Structures are given as C-alpha cells and as structure tokens.
Amino acid sequence: MDGVNSDLVTRPITKRTVLGQVFVCSGCCCGRTDKGKPSIPVDWLKKSWKERRLLKSVQLTITGCLGPCDILNVVSIWTQDRQIWFGGITTDAPYEDLLEWAESTRKLGEPAPIPESLLEHQFERFCG
C-alpha cells in the first residue's frame, strides 16, 4: 500500500453473529414472468424476513444472476461450513420452507437441517 504502514491498518470485523446467508437469484432468467418463467415471491420474502427479525442472524440477499441459467429460480444457502444450491423452484412452497429453515436456524443458534422438500431441488453447482 502506497505510503500506508500496513501494521496500522485494521481489518473490518462484523459485530453480528451471522449463521447463514440465503441468496435468491432474480437475474436474467429467474423470476422473469415477462419471459414466461415462474415467479419468485421477492416482496413476500423480504417482508417475512423483516417481520421475523431474521436479518441479523440469517441474511437474505436478492441478487442478480447466480447461474446456471438452464436451471430456473436458483437459491443458494451459505453457512460457515458449506454452500448448498437449489433450483427448478416453480411454486411458493419451497420459499416458505426456506423461511422456516431460516427461522429454525435463528432459534437453534446454528444452521438447522435442510427440509426434505428443499433437498428435492438440490443440485451440484460445480462438477468436479
């Protein structure tokens, strides 16, 4: 770093105990009803996350394209230990299960088991 003593630079540290983060793709394909794709209940998710006060323990991020675009309505859960990918979500029920997972995670103080109904949508994002 030019002209800055690196010994004096402090790294940012979060004060929150975040147990996980949920990424919901709302990019070029996912949720694009104008392109004939299934909808995503984005407003409902945001409102529900806020009402249940989940944001400080399980963060919700509505994001642009997560890919892969050949799988519709992609969601990813990130925790300290793993990253899980879900896709092909065409109804609201899996989003309701996602909310329940976040609620359980907050109550447990650690990532809760993934509901079976969500595991039906799980896929491997990166093939080895």
C-alpha positions in Angstrom: 0.0 0.0 0.0 1.5 3.3 -1.1 2.5 5.4 1.9 0.5 3.5 4.5 2.1 1.4 7.2 0.4 -2.0 6.9 0.9 -2.6 10.6 -1.5 0.3 11.4 -4.3 -1.0 9.1 -7.1 -2.8 10.9 -9.3 -5.3 9.2 -13.0 -4.9 9.3 -14.8 -7.2 11.8 -18.5 -7.8 11.9 -20.3 -7.4 15.3 -23.1 -9.7 14.2 -23.3 -13.4 14.7 -24.4 -14.4 11.2 -25.3 -18.1 11.0 -26.0 -18.1 7.2 -26.9 -16.2 4.2 -29.6 -17.0 1.6 -29.1 -15.8 -2.0 -32.1 -15.7 -4.2 -31.4 -15.3 -7.9 -33.6 -12.6 -9.6 -31.4 -12.1 -12.6 -31.7 -12.6 -16.3 -33.9 -15.6 -16.2 -35.0 -16.4 -12.7 -38.4 -15.0 -11.8 -38.8 -13.3 -15.2 -42.6 -13.8 -15.7 -42.3 -11.4 -18.7 -40.2 -14.2 -20.3 -42.7 -16.9 -19.4 -40.7 -18.1 -16.4 -42.1 -18.9 -12.9 -42.3 -16.0 -10.5 -40.3 -15.6 -7.3 -42.1 -14.1 -4.2 -39.4 -11.5 -3.7 -41.6 -8.9 -1.9 -43.1 -11.6 0.4 -39.6 -13.0 1.2 -38.2 -9.5 2.1 -41.3 -8.7 4.2 -41.3 -12.1 6.0 -37.6 -11.9 6.8 -38.0 -8.5 8.2 -41.2 -9.3 10.2 -39.5 -12.4 11.8 -36.4 -10.4 12.5 -34.1 -12.8 10.7 -31.8 -10.4 9.0 -29.2 -10.2 11.8 -28.8 -14.0 12.0 -29.7 -15.3 8.5 -29.1 -12.7 5.9 -31.3 -12.6 2.8 -29.8 -11.3 -0.4 -31.9 -10.9 -3.6 -29.3 -10.9 -6.2 -28.7 -10.7 -9.9 -27.8 -13.8 -11.9 -26.3 -16.7 -9.9 -26.3 -19.1 -12.8 -26.6 -21.7 -14.1 -29.3 -20.2 -16.4 -30.5 -23.6 -17.6 -32.0 -24.2 -14.1 -34.8 -21.8 -13.2 -35.2 -20.0 -9.9 -31.9 -20.7 -8.2 -31.3 -20.3 -4.5 -28.1 -20.8 -2.5 -27.7 -21.2 1.2 -24.2 -20.3 2.6 -23.1 -21.2 6.0 -19.7 -21.3 7.7 -19.3 -24.9 6.7 -21.0 -25.3 3.3 -22.7 -23.9 0.3 -25.9 -25.6 -0.9 -27.6 -24.9 -4.3 -31.3 -25.3 -5.1 -33.1 -24.8 -8.4 -36.1 -25.6 -10.5 -38.4 -23.9 -8.0 -41.7 -23.3 -9.6 -44.1 -22.9 -6.6 -44.1 -20.8 -3.4 -43.8 -23.8 -1.1 -40.0 -24.2 -1.3 -39.7 -20.4 -0.5 -41.9 -21.0 2.6 -39.7 -23.9 3.6 -36.6 -21.7 3.2 -38.2 -19.1 5.5 -38.9 -21.9 8.1 -35.3 -23.1 7.8 -34.0 -19.5 8.5 -36.4 -19.3 11.5 -35.2 -22.6 12.8 -31.6 -21.6 12.3 -32.1 -18.4 14.3 -33.8 -20.3 17.1 -31.1 -23.0 17.3 -28.2 -20.6 17.1 -26.6 -22.8 14.3 -27.6 -23.9 10.8 -30.7 -26.1 11.0 -31.1 -29.3 9.0 -32.3 -28.6 5.4 -36.0 -29.6 5.0 -36.5 -32.6 2.8 -38.8 -30.6 0.5 -35.9 -28.3 -0.3 -33.5 -31.1 -0.8 -35.7 -32.3 -3.7 -34.4 -29.2 -5.5 -30.7 -29.5 -4.6 -28.1 -29.7 -7.3 -24.3 -29.6 -7.5 -23.2 -26.2 -8.8 -19.7 -27.2 -9.7 -19.0 -30.6 -11.1 -15.5 -31.9 -10.3 
